[in-house]
Amino acid sequence: MKKIILLPILALAALSLTACGGHFAKTQTTEQQNAPLDCTGLHMKHAQWHFTDANGLALDVTGACHKGMKHGNFEFLVDGKRVAVTKFVKDTEQKTSCEATGEKTRDPLEKCLAKVGKN
């Protein structure tokens, strides 16, 4: 009798765990590529974005999305020139190597992008 009751309970537990696993796309749509940097729903190594930020900069960004989060190094380019490389861990900015002024600094990404074109 215990085995009969235990089997459906285990089956329900397994189904509930797999249902919460989520589904992530391994490719980007054109709309996702032309929108601001967002990894929601993506799981891929070479994601790309082409958009204009709040400062009016036309940015080209490449990086990796893992389980819907920015994870790894993201390269930010303006007019084909690299202005920043930012390392993200689970959607959190860890460090940024800013090259916006011609010399490398450790400014946060937002501050770095604000410097572009002001040198």
A tleap script that builds the chain and sets N, CA, C and O, in Angstrom:
source leaprc.protein.ff14SB
mol = sequence {
  NMET LYS LYS ILE ILE LEU LEU PRO ILE LEU
  ALA LEU ALA ALA LEU SER LEU THR ALA CYS
  GLY GLY HIE PHE ALA LYS THR GLN THR THR
  GLU GLN GLN ASN ALA PRO LEU ASP CYS THR
  GLY LEU HIE MET LYS HIE ALA GLN TRP HIE
  PHE THR ASP ALA ASN GLY LEU ALA LEU ASP
  VAL THR GLY ALA CYS HIE LYS GLY MET LYS
  HIE GLY ASN PHE GLU PHE LEU VAL ASP GLY
  LYS ARG VAL ALA VAL THR LYS PHE VAL LYS
  ASP THR GLU GLN LYS THR SER CYS GLU ALA
  THR GLY GLU LYS THR ARG ASP PRO LEU GLU
  LYS CYS LEU ALA LYS VAL GLY LYS CASN
}
set mol.1.N position { 0.814 -1.188 0.000 }
set mol.1.CA position { 0.000 0.000 0.000 }
set mol.1.C position { 0.869 1.268 0.000 }
set mol.1.O position { 0.551 2.239 -0.687 }
set mol.2.N position { 1.963 1.257 0.770 }
set mol.2.CA position { 2.845 2.417 0.823 }
set mol.2.C position { 3.476 2.681 -0.532 }
set mol.2.O position { 3.657 3.837 -0.914 }
set mol.3.N position { 3.820 1.612 -1.276 }
set mol.3.CA position { 4.434 1.776 -2.596 }
set mol.3.C position { 3.447 2.393 -3.578 }
set mol.3.O position { 3.841 3.187 -4.432 }
set mol.4.N position { 2.186 2.041 -3.468 }
set mol.4.CA position { 1.166 2.571 -4.374 }
set mol.4.C position { 0.981 4.069 -4.146 }
set mol.4.O position { 0.785 4.815 -5.105 }
set mol.5.N position { 1.040 4.512 -2.918 }
set mol.5.CA position { 0.882 5.929 -2.596 }
set mol.5.C position { 2.163 6.699 -2.910 }
set mol.5.O position { 2.109 7.844 -3.361 }
set mol.6.N position { 3.290 6.083 -2.677 }
set mol.6.CA position { 4.576 6.745 -2.889 }
set mol.6.C position { 4.857 7.017 -4.365 }
set mol.6.O position { 5.422 8.059 -4.697 }
set mol.7.N position { 4.478 6.107 -5.253 }
set mol.7.CA position { 4.751 6.259 -6.686 }
set mol.7.C position { 4.092 7.507 -7.277 }
set mol.7.O position { 4.781 8.268 -7.956 }
set mol.8.N position { 2.785 7.765 -7.056 }
set mol.8.CA position { 2.193 9.000 -7.600 }
set mol.8.C position { 2.792 10.269 -6.992 }
set mol.8.O position { 2.902 11.287 -7.677 }
set mol.9.N position { 3.172 10.221 -5.739 }
set mol.9.CA position { 3.781 11.391 -5.100 }
set mol.9.C position { 5.129 11.711 -5.750 }
set mol.9.O position { 5.433 12.875 -6.012 }
set mol.10.N position { 5.920 10.697 -6.005 }
set mol.10.CA position { 7.205 10.906 -6.675 }
set mol.10.C position { 7.008 11.408 -8.097 }
set mol.10.O position { 7.753 12.273 -8.555 }
set mol.11.N position { 6.026 10.883 -8.793 }
set mol.11.CA position { 5.749 11.320 -10.165 }
set mol.11.C position { 5.333 12.783 -10.191 }
set mol.11.O position { 5.791 13.531 -11.055 }
set mol.12.N position { 4.487 13.207 -9.276 }
set mol.12.CA position { 4.069 14.606 -9.203 }
set mol.12.C position { 5.240 15.524 -8.856 }
set mol.12.O position { 5.349 16.625 -9.397 }
set mol.13.N position { 6.094 15.084 -7.977 }
set mol.13.CA position { 7.271 15.876 -7.610 }
set mol.13.C position { 8.190 16.053 -8.821 }
set mol.13.O position { 8.700 17.149 -9.051 }
set mol.14.N position { 8.405 14.998 -9.587 }
set mol.14.CA position { 9.258 15.081 -10.778 }
set mol.14.C position { 8.648 16.005 -11.821 }
set mol.14.O position { 9.367 16.791 -12.438 }
set mol.15.N position { 7.338 15.929 -12.030 }
set mol.15.CA position { 6.680 16.809 -12.996 }
set mol.15.C position { 6.763 18.271 -12.580 }
set mol.15.O position { 6.983 19.143 -13.420 }
set mol.16.N position { 6.593 18.542 -11.309 }
set mol.16.CA position { 6.656 19.930 -10.862 }
set mol.16.C position { 8.061 20.499 -10.996 }
set mol.16.O position { 8.211 21.685 -11.289 }
set mol.17.N position { 9.082 19.697 -10.791 }
set mol.17.CA position { 10.454 20.174 -10.949 }
set mol.17.C position { 10.786 20.455 -12.404 }
set mol.17.O position { 11.457 21.447 -12.690 }
set mol.18.N position { 10.345 19.625 -13.324 }
set mol.18.CA position { 10.640 19.858 -14.737 }
set mol.18.C position { 9.840 21.022 -15.284 }
set mol.18.O position { 10.307 21.704 -16.196 }
set mol.19.N position { 8.658 21.271 -14.762 }
set mol.19.CA position { 7.839 22.388 -15.229 }
set mol.19.C position { 8.460 23.726 -14.866 }
set mol.19.O position { 8.251 24.710 -15.575 }
set mol.20.N position { 9.215 23.785 -13.787 }
set mol.20.CA position { 9.821 25.037 -13.341 }
set mol.20.C position { 11.168 25.301 -14.012 }
set mol.20.O position { 11.766 26.353 -13.788 }
set mol.21.N position { 11.649 24.381 -14.819 }
set mol.21.CA position { 12.959 24.505 -15.431 }
set mol.21.C position { 13.077 25.660 -16.399 }
set mol.21.O position { 14.162 26.218 -16.558 }
set mol.22.N position { 11.999 26.030 -17.044 }
set mol.22.CA position { 12.012 27.144 -17.979 }
set mol.22.C position { 12.545 26.759 -19.339 }
set mol.22.O position { 13.215 25.737 -19.494 }
set mol.23.N position { 12.245 27.580 -20.315 }
set mol.23.CA position { 12.707 27.351 -21.676 }
set mol.23.C position { 13.414 28.614 -22.139 }
set mol.23.O position { 12.875 29.715 -22.029 }
set mol.24.N position { 14.618 28.448 -22.655 }
set mol.24.CA position { 15.396 29.584 -23.122 }
set mol.24.C position { 15.730 29.397 -24.595 }
set mol.24.O position { 16.107 28.305 -25.018 }
set mol.25.N position { 15.593 30.454 -25.364 }
set mol.25.CA position { 15.897 30.416 -26.795 }
set mol.25.C position { 17.406 30.420 -27.010 }
set mol.25.O position { 18.145 31.075 -26.276 }
set mol.26.N position { 17.854 29.687 -28.017 }
set mol.26.CA position { 19.273 29.621 -28.347 }
set mol.26.C position { 19.624 30.527 -29.529 }
set mol.26.O position { 20.766 30.536 -29.989 }
set mol.27.N position { 18.651 31.279 -30.016 }
set mol.27.CA position { 18.874 32.262 -31.070 }
set mol.27.C position { 18.062 33.514 -30.756 }
set mol.27.O position { 17.050 33.457 -30.057 }
set mol.28.N position { 18.521 34.638 -31.280 }
set mol.28.CA position { 17.832 35.908 -31.074 }
set mol.28.C position { 16.945 36.222 -32.268 }
set mol.28.O position { 17.265 35.864 -33.402 }
set mol.29.N position { 15.845 36.882 -32.009 }
set mol.29.CA position { 15.025 37.401 -33.098 }
set mol.29.C position { 15.607 38.752 -33.517 }
set mol.29.O position { 16.419 39.333 -32.797 }
set mol.30.N position { 15.196 39.240 -34.668 }
set mol.30.CA position { 15.649 40.553 -35.142 }
set mol.30.C position { 15.226 41.644 -34.163 }
set mol.30.O position { 15.971 42.594 -33.925 }
set mol.31.N position { 14.028 41.505 -33.596 }
set mol.31.CA position { 13.546 42.494 -32.630 }
set mol.31.C position { 14.433 42.517 -31.386 }
set mol.31.O position { 14.726 43.588 -30.854 }
set mol.32.N position { 14.860 41.343 -30.922 }
set mol.32.CA position { 15.736 41.290 -29.750 }
set mol.32.C position { 17.093 41.906 -30.050 }
set mol.32.O position { 17.675 42.568 -29.190 }
set mol.33.N position { 17.606 41.697 -31.267 }
set mol.33.CA position { 18.917 42.249 -31.632 }
set mol.33.C position { 18.884 43.766 -31.744 }
set mol.33.O position { 19.895 44.423 -31.493 }
set mol.34.N position { 17.751 44.326 -32.112 }
set mol.34.CA position { 17.657 45.771 -32.305 }
set mol.34.C position { 17.045 46.490 -31.108 }
set mol.34.O position { 16.635 47.645 -31.220 }
set mol.35.N position { 16.982 45.814 -29.971 }
set mol.35.CA position { 16.477 46.397 -28.726 }
set mol.35.C position { 17.655 46.593 -27.769 }
set mol.35.O position { 18.724 46.018 -27.975 }
set mol.36.N position { 17.463 47.401 -26.726 }
set mol.36.CA position { 18.542 47.558 -25.732 }
set mol.36.C position { 18.952 46.220 -25.123 }
set mol.36.O position { 18.192 45.252 -25.142 }
set mol.37.N position { 20.140 46.191 -24.598 }
set mol.37.CA position { 20.767 44.991 -24.029 }
set mol.37.C position { 19.849 44.302 -23.027 }
set mol.37.O position { 19.563 44.850 -21.962 }
set mol.38.N position { 19.383 43.081 -23.372 }
set mol.38.CA position { 18.485 42.321 -22.508 }
set mol.38.C position { 18.617 40.840 -22.847 }
set mol.38.O position { 18.433 40.447 -23.999 }
set mol.39.N position { 18.930 40.026 -21.860 }
set mol.39.CA position { 19.100 38.582 -22.054 }
set mol.39.C position { 17.866 37.771 -21.666 }
set mol.39.O position { 17.908 36.541 -21.708 }
set mol.40.N position { 16.792 38.417 -21.296 }
set mol.40.CA position { 15.599 37.707 -20.846 }
set mol.40.C position { 15.169 36.663 -21.880 }
set mol.40.O position { 14.943 36.981 -23.048 }
set mol.41.N position { 15.064 35.428 -21.432 }
set mol.41.CA position { 14.607 34.337 -22.293 }
set mol.41.C position { 15.666 33.745 -23.203 }
set mol.41.O position { 15.352 32.876 -24.017 }
set mol.42.N position { 16.922 34.191 -23.090 }
set mol.42.CA position { 17.983 33.721 -23.983 }
set mol.42.C position { 19.011 32.854 -23.262 }
set mol.42.O position { 19.284 33.044 -22.077 }
set mol.43.N position { 19.567 31.911 -23.994 }
set mol.43.CA position { 20.672 31.077 -23.504 }
set mol.43.C position { 21.566 30.812 -24.713 }
set mol.43.O position { 21.369 29.840 -25.442 }
set mol.44.N position { 22.553 31.689 -24.917 }
set mol.44.CA position { 23.420 31.582 -26.090 }
set mol.44.C position { 24.752 32.276 -25.844 }
set mol.44.O position { 24.865 33.155 -24.990 }
set mol.45.N position { 25.772 31.856 -26.621 }
set mol.45.CA position { 27.118 32.400 -26.422 }
set mol.45.C position { 27.374 33.709 -27.154 }
set mol.45.O position { 28.004 34.606 -26.595 }
set mol.46.N position { 26.909 33.839 -28.374 }
set mol.46.CA position { 27.282 35.006 -29.189 }
set mol.46.C position { 26.067 35.874 -29.494 }
set mol.46.O position { 25.682 36.033 -30.652 }
set mol.47.N position { 25.473 36.428 -28.459 }
set mol.47.CA position { 24.329 37.315 -28.638 }
set mol.47.C position { 24.834 38.684 -29.095 }
set mol.47.O position { 25.941 39.099 -28.754 }
set mol.48.N position { 23.993 39.380 -29.880 }
set mol.48.CA position { 24.370 40.694 -30.407 }
set mol.48.C position { 23.204 41.655 -30.259 }
set mol.48.O position { 22.040 41.271 -30.375 }
set mol.49.N position { 23.541 42.919 -29.999 }
set mol.49.CA position { 22.542 43.971 -29.925 }
set mol.49.C position { 23.061 45.174 -30.695 }
set mol.49.O position { 24.259 45.457 -30.692 }
set mol.50.N position { 22.145 45.883 -31.357 }
set mol.50.CA position { 22.465 47.102 -32.105 }
set mol.50.C position { 21.360 48.103 -31.762 }
set mol.50.O position { 20.230 47.964 -32.231 }
set mol.51.N position { 21.682 49.113 -30.944 }
set mol.51.CA position { 20.650 50.037 -30.476 }
set mol.51.C position { 21.264 51.384 -30.133 }
set mol.51.O position { 22.485 51.528 -30.064 }
set mol.52.N position { 20.403 52.365 -29.919 }
set mol.52.CA position { 20.822 53.689 -29.489 }
set mol.52.C position { 20.452 53.838 -28.018 }
set mol.52.O position { 19.299 53.637 -27.638 }
set mol.53.N position { 21.438 54.193 -27.189 }
set mol.53.CA position { 21.189 54.296 -25.743 }
set mol.53.C position { 20.603 55.659 -25.376 }
set mol.53.O position { 20.334 56.483 -26.250 }
set mol.54.N position { 20.409 55.888 -24.090 }
set mol.54.CA position { 19.801 57.124 -23.592 }
set mol.54.C position { 20.647 58.360 -23.901 }
set mol.54.O position { 20.115 59.468 -23.968 }
set mol.55.N position { 21.965 58.182 -24.090 }
set mol.55.CA position { 22.852 59.305 -24.412 }
set mol.55.C position { 22.936 59.572 -25.909 }
set mol.55.O position { 23.665 60.467 -26.337 }
set mol.56.N position { 22.200 58.809 -26.709 }
set mol.56.CA position { 22.217 58.986 -28.158 }
set mol.56.C position { 23.342 58.247 -28.855 }
set mol.56.O position { 23.599 58.491 -30.034 }
set mol.57.N position { 24.023 57.343 -28.151 }
set mol.57.CA position { 25.110 56.565 -28.748 }
set mol.57.C position { 24.558 55.366 -29.501 }
set mol.57.O position { 23.715 54.636 -28.979 }
set mol.58.N position { 25.026 55.160 -30.720 }
set mol.58.CA position { 24.671 53.970 -31.482 }
set mol.58.C position { 25.628 52.862 -31.064 }
set mol.58.O position { 26.788 52.850 -31.478 }
set mol.59.N position { 25.151 51.943 -30.252 }
set mol.59.CA position { 25.984 50.889 -29.679 }
set mol.59.C position { 25.803 49.564 -30.395 }
set mol.59.O position { 24.695 49.200 -30.791 }
set mol.60.N position { 26.905 48.850 -30.556 }
set mol.60.CA position { 26.917 47.462 -30.988 }
set mol.60.C position { 27.505 46.676 -29.827 }
set mol.60.O position { 28.616 46.962 -29.380 }
set mol.61.N position { 26.768 45.687 -29.338 }
set mol.61.CA position { 27.185 44.930 -28.154 }
set mol.61.C position { 27.169 43.443 -28.475 }
set mol.61.O position { 26.243 42.947 -29.117 }
set mol.62.N position { 28.204 42.733 -28.022 }
set mol.62.CA position { 28.221 41.271 -28.134 }
set mol.62.C position { 28.525 40.698 -26.758 }
set mol.62.O position { 29.291 41.270 -25.981 }
set mol.63.N position { 27.904 39.551 -26.473 }
set mol.63.CA position { 28.125 38.904 -25.188 }
set mol.63.C position { 27.360 37.607 -25.097 }
set mol.63.O position { 26.768 37.158 -26.079 }
set mol.64.N position { 27.367 37.000 -23.921 }
set mol.64.CA position { 26.724 35.698 -23.707 }
set mol.64.C position { 25.591 35.819 -22.702 }
set mol.64.O position { 25.686 36.532 -21.703 }
set mol.65.N position { 24.514 35.100 -22.999 }
set mol.65.CA position { 23.365 35.028 -22.102 }
set mol.65.C position { 23.261 33.600 -21.583 }
set mol.65.O position { 23.269 32.647 -22.363 }
set mol.66.N position { 23.164 33.456 -20.284 }
set mol.66.CA position { 23.032 32.136 -19.673 }
set mol.66.C position { 21.776 32.133 -18.813 }
set mol.66.O position { 21.662 32.889 -17.849 }
set mol.67.N position { 20.847 31.278 -19.176 }
set mol.67.CA position { 19.585 31.139 -18.433 }
set mol.67.C position { 18.902 32.484 -18.233 }
set mol.67.O position { 18.412 32.780 -17.143 }
set mol.68.N position { 18.869 33.296 -19.282 }
set mol.68.CA position { 18.172 34.566 -19.239 }
set mol.68.C position { 18.909 35.700 -18.555 }
set mol.68.O position { 18.317 36.747 -18.293 }
set mol.69.N position { 20.201 35.514 -18.256 }
set mol.69.CA position { 20.982 36.550 -17.574 }
set mol.69.C position { 22.261 36.865 -18.350 }
set mol.69.O position { 22.805 36.008 -19.046 }
set mol.70.N position { 22.731 38.105 -18.218 }
set mol.70.CA position { 24.029 38.480 -18.786 }
set mol.70.C position { 25.095 37.788 -17.947 }
set mol.70.O position { 25.113 37.910 -16.722 }
set mol.71.N position { 25.984 37.059 -18.623 }
set mol.71.CA position { 27.017 36.333 -17.879 }
set mol.71.C position { 28.262 36.218 -18.751 }
set mol.71.O position { 28.213 35.606 -19.818 }
set mol.72.N position { 29.366 36.794 -18.315 }
set mol.72.CA position { 30.608 36.770 -19.077 }
set mol.72.C position { 30.978 38.167 -19.541 }
set mol.72.O position { 30.452 39.162 -19.043 }
set mol.73.N position { 31.894 38.227 -20.505 }
set mol.73.CA position { 32.365 39.516 -21.009 }
set mol.73.C position { 31.487 40.026 -22.137 }
set mol.73.O position { 31.156 39.290 -23.067 }
set mol.74.N position { 31.114 41.296 -22.043 }
set mol.74.CA position { 30.328 41.965 -23.066 }
set mol.74.C position { 31.179 43.088 -23.648 }
set mol.74.O position { 31.750 43.891 -22.911 }
set mol.75.N position { 31.256 43.137 -24.960 }
set mol.75.CA position { 32.059 44.144 -25.651 }
set mol.75.C position { 31.123 45.212 -26.215 }
set mol.75.O position { 30.152 44.894 -26.900 }
set mol.76.N position { 31.421 46.476 -25.924 }
set mol.76.CA position { 30.612 47.609 -26.368 }
set mol.76.C position { 31.405 48.396 -27.407 }
set mol.76.O position { 32.525 48.834 -27.146 }
set mol.77.N position { 30.811 48.570 -28.592 }
set mol.77.CA position { 31.464 49.295 -29.681 }
set mol.77.C position { 30.614 50.488 -30.112 }
set mol.77.O position { 29.386 50.411 -30.150 }
set mol.78.N position { 31.288 51.586 -30.432 }
set mol.78.CA position { 30.645 52.770 -31.000 }
set mol.78.C position { 31.401 53.084 -32.278 }
set mol.78.O position { 32.615 53.283 -32.248 }
set mol.79.N position { 30.699 53.130 -33.393 }
set mol.79.CA position { 31.307 53.371 -34.714 }
set mol.79.C position { 32.446 52.390 -34.996 }
set mol.79.O position { 33.462 52.776 -35.573 }
set mol.80.N position { 32.289 51.146 -34.602 }
set mol.80.CA position { 33.294 50.119 -34.850 }
set mol.80.C position { 34.484 50.142 -33.909 }
set mol.80.O position { 35.370 49.294 -34.016 }
set mol.81.N position { 34.522 51.098 -32.988 }
set mol.81.CA position { 35.633 51.215 -32.042 }
set mol.81.C position { 35.184 50.724 -30.664 }
set mol.81.O position { 34.144 51.142 -30.155 }
set mol.82.N position { 35.976 49.838 -30.073 }
set mol.82.CA position { 35.646 49.324 -28.745 }
set mol.82.C position { 35.824 50.424 -27.707 }
set mol.82.O position { 36.880 51.048 -27.608 }
set mol.83.N position { 34.752 50.645 -26.928 }
set mol.83.CA position { 34.815 51.663 -25.888 }
set mol.83.C position { 34.782 51.054 -24.488 }
set mol.83.O position { 35.191 51.697 -23.521 }
set mol.84.N position { 34.292 49.809 -24.375 }
set mol.84.CA position { 34.239 49.174 -23.056 }
set mol.84.C position { 34.100 47.669 -23.179 }
set mol.84.O position { 33.519 47.154 -24.134 }
set mol.85.N position { 34.645 46.977 -22.193 }
set mol.85.CA position { 34.422 45.542 -22.017 }
set mol.85.C position { 33.981 45.378 -20.568 }
set mol.85.O position { 34.694 45.752 -19.637 }
set mol.86.N position { 32.792 44.811 -20.399 }
set mol.86.CA position { 32.230 44.660 -19.061 }
set mol.86.C position { 32.014 43.192 -18.751 }
set mol.86.O position { 31.500 42.438 -19.577 }
set mol.87.N position { 32.409 42.798 -17.560 }
set mol.87.CA position { 32.176 41.431 -17.112 }
set mol.87.C position { 30.928 41.415 -16.239 }
set mol.87.O position { 30.820 42.155 -15.260 }
set mol.88.N position { 29.982 40.546 -16.622 }
set mol.88.CA position { 28.759 40.354 -15.855 }
set mol.88.C position { 28.771 38.961 -15.251 }
set mol.88.O position { 29.243 38.015 -15.882 }
set mol.89.N position { 28.263 38.828 -14.050 }
set mol.89.CA position { 28.037 37.538 -13.414 }
set mol.89.C position { 26.593 37.533 -12.933 }
set mol.89.O position { 26.215 38.318 -12.063 }
set mol.90.N position { 25.803 36.654 -13.498 }
set mol.90.CA position { 24.382 36.529 -13.152 }
set mol.90.C position { 23.686 37.876 -13.178 }
set mol.90.O position { 23.030 38.260 -12.210 }
set mol.91.N position { 23.826 38.596 -14.284 }
set mol.91.CA position { 23.166 39.879 -14.543 }
set mol.91.C position { 23.707 41.046 -13.728 }
set mol.91.O position { 23.136 42.136 -13.774 }
set mol.92.N position { 24.785 40.849 -12.990 }
set mol.92.CA position { 25.354 41.915 -12.175 }
set mol.92.C position { 26.711 42.322 -12.736 }
set mol.92.O position { 27.577 41.479 -12.967 }
set mol.93.N position { 26.884 43.621 -12.951 }
set mol.93.CA position { 28.161 44.129 -13.452 }
set mol.93.C position { 29.245 43.927 -12.393 }
set mol.93.O position { 29.102 44.374 -11.255 }
set mol.94.N position { 30.322 43.254 -12.775 }
set mol.94.CA position { 31.427 43.001 -11.849 }
set mol.94.C position { 32.537 44.033 -12.029 }
set mol.94.O position { 33.016 44.622 -11.060 }
set mol.95.N position { 32.935 44.243 -13.277 }
set mol.95.CA position { 33.973 45.240 -13.551 }
set mol.95.C position { 33.896 45.634 -15.019 }
set mol.95.O position { 33.439 44.872 -15.871 }
set mol.96.N position { 34.358 46.847 -15.283 }
set mol.96.CA position { 34.363 47.373 -16.644 }
set mol.96.C position { 35.728 47.942 -16.956 }
set mol.96.O position { 36.295 48.709 -16.178 }
set mol.97.N position { 36.248 47.553 -18.110 }
set mol.97.CA position { 37.468 48.152 -18.628 }
set mol.97.C position { 37.018 49.196 -19.646 }
set mol.97.O position { 36.573 48.855 -20.741 }
set mol.98.N position { 37.137 50.460 -19.277 }
set mol.98.CA position { 36.643 51.565 -20.098 }
set mol.98.C position { 37.776 52.127 -20.960 }
set mol.98.O position { 38.838 52.483 -20.450 }
set mol.99.N position { 37.538 52.200 -22.266 }
set mol.99.CA position { 38.522 52.749 -23.203 }
set mol.99.C position { 37.962 53.968 -23.930 }
set mol.99.O position { 38.470 54.344 -24.986 }
set mol.100.N position { 36.931 54.582 -23.381 }
set mol.100.CA position { 36.227 55.681 -24.043 }
set mol.100.C position { 37.095 56.910 -24.270 }
set mol.100.O position { 36.902 57.625 -25.253 }
set mol.101.N position { 38.046 57.169 -23.381 }
set mol.101.CA position { 38.869 58.374 -23.494 }
set mol.101.C position { 40.240 58.092 -24.099 }
set mol.101.O position { 41.091 58.980 -24.148 }
set mol.102.N position { 40.460 56.867 -24.558 }
set mol.102.CA position { 41.742 56.515 -25.139 }
set mol.102.C position { 42.677 55.822 -24.172 }
set mol.102.O position { 43.645 55.188 -24.592 }
set mol.103.N position { 42.405 55.933 -22.890 }
set mol.103.CA position { 43.197 55.213 -21.889 }
set mol.103.C position { 42.249 54.303 -21.105 }
set mol.103.O position { 41.062 54.599 -20.964 }
set mol.104.N position { 42.780 53.212 -20.607 }
set mol.104.CA position { 41.944 52.255 -19.884 }
set mol.104.C position { 41.728 52.710 -18.447 }
set mol.104.O position { 42.669 53.046 -17.728 }
set mol.105.N position { 40.452 52.711 -18.050 }
set mol.105.CA position { 40.089 53.020 -16.668 }
set mol.105.C position { 39.107 51.954 -16.174 }
set mol.105.O position { 38.633 51.134 -16.960 }
set mol.106.N position { 38.809 51.967 -14.902 }
set mol.106.CA position { 37.885 51.002 -14.292 }
set mol.106.C position { 36.574 51.676 -13.888 }
set mol.106.O position { 36.023 51.367 -12.831 }
set mol.107.N position { 36.077 52.580 -14.703 }
set mol.107.CA position { 34.806 53.246 -14.414 }
set mol.107.C position { 33.638 52.269 -14.598 }
set mol.107.O position { 33.731 51.353 -15.415 }
set mol.108.N position { 32.548 52.449 -13.856 }
set mol.108.CA position { 31.352 51.642 -14.109 }
set mol.108.C position { 30.853 51.889 -15.538 }
set mol.108.O position { 31.127 52.939 -16.119 }
set mol.109.N position { 30.135 50.938 -16.093 }
set mol.109.CA position { 29.707 51.009 -17.493 }
set mol.109.C position { 28.937 52.280 -17.803 }
set mol.109.O position { 29.229 52.938 -18.802 }
set mol.110.N position { 27.978 52.643 -16.991 }
set mol.110.CA position { 27.167 53.826 -17.254 }
set mol.110.C position { 28.030 55.088 -17.321 }
set mol.110.O position { 27.845 55.921 -18.208 }
set mol.111.N position { 28.963 55.227 -16.394 }
set mol.111.CA position { 29.876 56.382 -16.367 }
set mol.111.C position { 30.795 56.362 -17.575 }
set mol.111.O position { 31.097 57.405 -18.155 }
set mol.112.N position { 31.238 55.164 -17.951 }
set mol.112.CA position { 32.123 55.012 -19.105 }
set mol.112.C position { 31.428 55.462 -20.389 }
set mol.112.O position { 31.995 56.222 -21.174 }
set mol.113.N position { 30.207 54.993 -20.598 }
set mol.113.CA position { 29.473 55.356 -21.819 }
set mol.113.C position { 29.146 56.833 -21.864 }
set mol.113.O position { 29.013 57.400 -22.948 }
set mol.114.N position { 29.013 57.468 -20.714 }
set mol.114.CA position { 28.754 58.907 -20.671 }
set mol.114.C position { 29.983 59.700 -21.150 }
set mol.114.O position { 29.844 60.841 -21.590 }
set mol.115.N position { 31.175 59.109 -21.070 }
set mol.115.CA position { 32.409 59.770 -21.480 }
set mol.115.C position { 32.638 59.709 -22.998 }
set mol.115.O position { 33.444 60.475 -23.527 }
set mol.116.N position { 31.952 58.826 -23.689 }
set mol.116.CA position { 32.178 58.649 -25.133 }
set mol.116.C position { 31.885 59.952 -25.865 }
set mol.116.O position { 30.826 60.550 -25.679 }
set mol.117.N position { 32.807 60.381 -26.680 }
set mol.117.CA position { 32.640 61.593 -27.461 }
set mol.117.C position { 32.957 62.880 -26.713 }
set mol.117.O position { 32.856 63.965 -27.287 }
set mol.118.N position { 33.336 62.780 -25.446 }
set mol.118.CA position { 33.650 63.973 -24.661 }
set mol.118.C position { 35.144 64.193 -24.488 }
set mol.118.O position { 35.560 65.076 -23.738 }
set mol.119.N position { 35.958 63.390 -25.181 }
set mol.119.CA position { 37.397 63.558 -25.010 }
set mol.119.C position { 37.981 64.467 -26.031 }
set mol.119.O position { 39.187 64.712 -26.023 }
savepdb mol mol.pdb
quit
